[in-house]
Amino acid sequence: MIRVAVTGAAGRMGSEVIRAVNAEPDMEVVVGVDPAHPGETLQGVVVSTDLSSAIEREHPDVMVDFTRPDAVETNVRTALAAGVHCVVGTTGIPLETLQQLAQGAPGQTCLFVAPNFAIGAVLMMRFAAQAARFLPHVEIIELHHDRKADAPSGTALRTAALIAENRPYVPEAPGCETEIASGARGALAEGVSVHSVRLPGLVAHQEVIFGGEGQTLTIRHDSIDRTSFMPGVLLAIREVGKHSGLVVGLERLMPE
């Protein structure tokens, strides 16, 4: 039985993680942490405000974090110091910070981070990396709910990085020098123009649009409900203990 701690337990993703984990026969949530909801009971889990004391009391094997960029670093540092593997879905943390956190952890402890836990989103990024080898002209449009804390999204940044690794050259991004409204051509990430949309009613969506002579190719993924992320979260909980150090991307845990 894998013992799981959930930080951000009362949030939309946190509560979904609790529901998904407790429905599995080989894992259970033993710790829920959310400073904004002290003492509340969520799906049978009593919410604590202090992660350190909760870990000492319940001895979880894995911590799952869906909080905010300003909270996740402290949570991860606390969990890793106690030898608890971390599965992090919170985005907006610099890679250098993640590397520093992983370097300070006990030898066999793993910090696993994924910009997106939806299997379809991982496939979308994989297909985009393949397409970039042949169609280097590309832009990304990512669309999320209006309460998302960071822009561009972690998924868009990861997609741009994979494209940069695979395309043969970086084409110029025309139009930036003649923008009538600043930012109209988006932000450049790894040489790829990224456009961020934030609206109520959205969950998580991304289009990767490639252009070539006389043709375009669009690869799109839509998460229309947060349950779409749960198979990936459960996979990470089961697999994180088999790794150590920093591991980035759900594709690292999926079979080829």
C-alpha positions in Angstrom: 0.0 0.0 0.0 1.5 3.3 -1.1 0.9 6.0 1.5 0.2 9.4 -0.2 0.3 13.0 1.1 -1.6 15.6 -0.9 -0.6 19.3 -0.6 -3.2 21.8 -1.9 -5.7 19.2 -0.7 -8.7 21.5 -0.8 -8.0 22.8 -4.3 -9.6 21.6 -7.5 -6.7 19.4 -8.5 -6.0 18.3 -4.9 -9.5 17.1 -4.2 -9.5 15.2 -7.5 -6.2 13.6 -6.5 -7.7 12.5 -3.2 -10.7 11.0 -4.9 -8.6 9.1 -7.5 -6.0 7.8 -5.1 -8.5 6.5 -2.6 -10.3 4.7 -5.4 -7.2 2.6 -6.1 -6.6 -0.7 -4.2 -2.8 -0.2 -3.8 -2.7 3.3 -2.5 -4.3 5.6 0.1 -4.2 9.3 1.1 -2.9 9.5 4.6 -2.1 13.2 4.7 -4.0 16.2 3.4 -2.3 19.6 3.7 -4.0 23.0 3.0 -3.3 26.1 5.2 -6.5 27.7 4.1 -8.7 24.8 5.3 -7.4 23.7 8.7 -9.3 20.8 10.4 -11.7 20.2 7.6 -12.5 16.7 6.5 -12.2 16.1 2.7 -13.4 12.7 1.5 -12.4 11.2 4.8 -9.1 13.0 5.1 -8.6 15.5 7.9 -6.7 18.5 6.5 -3.6 19.7 8.3 -1.8 23.0 8.0 1.7 21.9 8.7 3.4 19.5 6.2 6.4 18.7 8.4 4.4 17.5 11.4 2.0 15.6 9.2 4.8 13.7 7.5 6.3 12.9 10.9 3.0 11.6 12.1 1.8 9.7 9.1 5.0 8.6 7.3 3.8 9.0 3.7 5.8 7.4 0.8 4.9 10.0 -1.8 3.8 13.6 -1.7 1.6 14.9 -4.6 1.7 18.7 -4.9 -0.8 20.8 -6.8 -0.4 24.2 -5.1 1.1 27.4 -6.3 4.6 28.5 -7.5 5.1 30.5 -4.3 4.3 27.4 -2.1 5.7 24.4 -3.9 9.4 25.0 -3.2 8.9 24.8 0.6 6.7 21.8 0.3 9.1 19.9 -1.9 12.1 20.8 0.3 10.2 19.6 3.4 9.2 16.3 1.8 12.5 15.5 0.2 14.4 16.2 3.5 12.1 13.5 5.1 12.9 11.0 2.4 9.4 11.4 0.8 9.3 11.1 -3.0 7.6 14.0 -4.7 5.2 14.1 -7.6 4.8 17.8 -8.6 2.2 19.2 -11.0 2.6 22.8 -9.9 4.2 24.7 -12.8 6.1 28.0 -12.9 9.2 26.8 -11.0 12.5 27.4 -12.8 14.5 24.3 -13.8 17.5 25.5 -11.8 15.4 25.6 -8.6 14.2 22.0 -9.2 17.8 20.9 -9.8 18.9 22.5 -6.6 16.0 20.9 -4.6 16.8 17.4 -6.1 20.6 17.8 -5.3 19.8 18.4 -1.7 17.6 15.3 -1.3 18.7 12.0 0.2 20.3 9.7 -2.4 17.4 7.5 -3.3 14.6 10.1 -3.2 13.0 11.3 -6.4 11.6 14.6 -7.4 9.3 14.0 -10.3 7.8 17.0 -12.1 5.4 17.0 -15.0 4.0 20.1 -16.8 1.0 18.0 -17.8 -0.3 14.7 -16.5 -2.8 14.0 -19.3 -1.7 11.1 -21.4 -3.1 12.8 -24.5 -1.1 15.9 -23.8 2.1 13.9 -23.5 1.3 12.3 -26.9 0.6 15.8 -28.3 4.1 16.9 -27.2 5.7 13.8 -28.6 4.0 14.2 -32.0 5.0 17.9 -32.0 8.6 17.0 -31.5 8.5 14.6 -34.4 6.7 17.1 -36.7 9.3 19.8 -35.9 12.0 17.7 -37.7 10.2 18.4 -41.0 8.2 21.5 -40.3 10.4 24.0 -38.4 7.9 26.9 -38.7 5.6 26.6 -35.7 3.6 28.5 -33.1 1.8 27.4 -29.9 -1.6 28.6 -28.6 -2.3 27.5 -25.1 -5.7 28.1 -23.4 -6.4 27.7 -19.7 -8.9 28.8 -17.0 -8.6 32.4 -15.8 -7.3 31.4 -12.4 -4.1 29.8 -13.7 -1.2 31.4 -12.0 1.5 31.3 -14.7 1.8 32.1 -18.4 2.9 30.6 -20.6 1.8 27.3 -19.3 4.3 24.6 -18.3 3.0 22.4 -21.1 3.7 25.1 -23.7 7.2 25.7 -22.4 7.9 21.9 -22.4 6.5 21.7 -25.9 8.7 24.5 -27.1 11.7 22.9 -25.6 11.0 19.6 -27.3 10.5 21.4 -30.6 13.8 23.2 -30.1 15.6 19.9 -29.5 14.3 18.4 -32.8 13.9 21.1 -35.5 16.8 21.6 -37.8 16.9 25.4 -37.5 15.1 28.3 -35.9 13.2 30.3 -38.5 12.7 34.1 -37.9 9.5 35.0 -36.1 8.2 37.8 -38.5 6.0 40.6 -37.3 7.4 41.3 -33.8 9.2 44.4 -35.0 6.0 45.9 -36.5 3.6 45.0 -33.7 0.9 47.7 -33.3 0.0 46.4 -29.9 2.9 45.0 -27.8 2.8 41.2 -27.4 0.5 40.7 -30.4 2.9 38.1 -31.8 3.1 36.3 -28.5 6.1 35.5 -26.3 9.2 33.7 -27.6 10.1 30.5 -25.7 13.0 28.5 -27.2 12.5 30.5 -30.4 8.8 29.5 -30.6 6.0 32.1 -30.5 3.6 31.2 -27.7 0.2 32.8 -27.2 -1.6 32.4 -23.8 -5.4 32.6 -23.5 -7.0 32.8 -20.0 -10.8 32.6 -19.9 -13.4 31.2 -17.5 -15.0 28.0 -18.8 -11.6 26.6 -20.0 -9.7 23.8 -18.3 -6.4 23.1 -20.2 -6.0 23.2 -24.0 -3.2 23.5 -26.5 -2.7 23.8 -30.2 0.6 23.4 -31.9 0.4 24.8 -35.5 3.0 24.0 -38.0 3.3 25.8 -41.4 5.0 24.6 -44.6 4.8 25.4 -48.2 1.2 25.1 -49.2 0.2 23.3 -46.0 -0.4 23.5 -42.3 -0.5 20.9 -39.6 -2.4 21.4 -36.3 -1.9 19.1 -33.3 -4.4 19.9 -30.5 -5.2 18.4 -27.1 -8.1 19.3 -24.9 -8.6 18.5 -21.2 -12.3 19.1 -20.7 -12.3 17.8 -17.1 -9.6 17.5 -14.5 -10.2 13.7 -14.3 -8.1 13.6 -17.5 -5.0 14.2 -15.4 -5.6 11.4 -12.9 -4.3 8.4 -14.9 -1.0 10.2 -15.2 -0.9 11.1 -11.5 -1.6 7.5 -10.5 1.2 6.3 -12.8 3.6 8.8 -11.3 2.7 7.7 -7.8 3.4 4.1 -8.6 6.6 4.7 -10.6 8.3 7.6 -8.7 9.8 5.2 -6.1 11.8 3.4 -8.8 13.8 6.6 -9.6 16.0 9.0 -7.9 17.1 12.6 -8.4 15.2 15.0 -10.7 12.9 13.4 -13.4 11.0 15.8 -15.7 8.1 14.8 -17.9 5.5 12.0 -17.8 7.0 10.5 -21.0 9.9 9.4 -18.8 7.6 7.0 -17.0 5.6 5.8 -20.0 6.6 2.8 -22.2 8.1 3.7 -25.5 
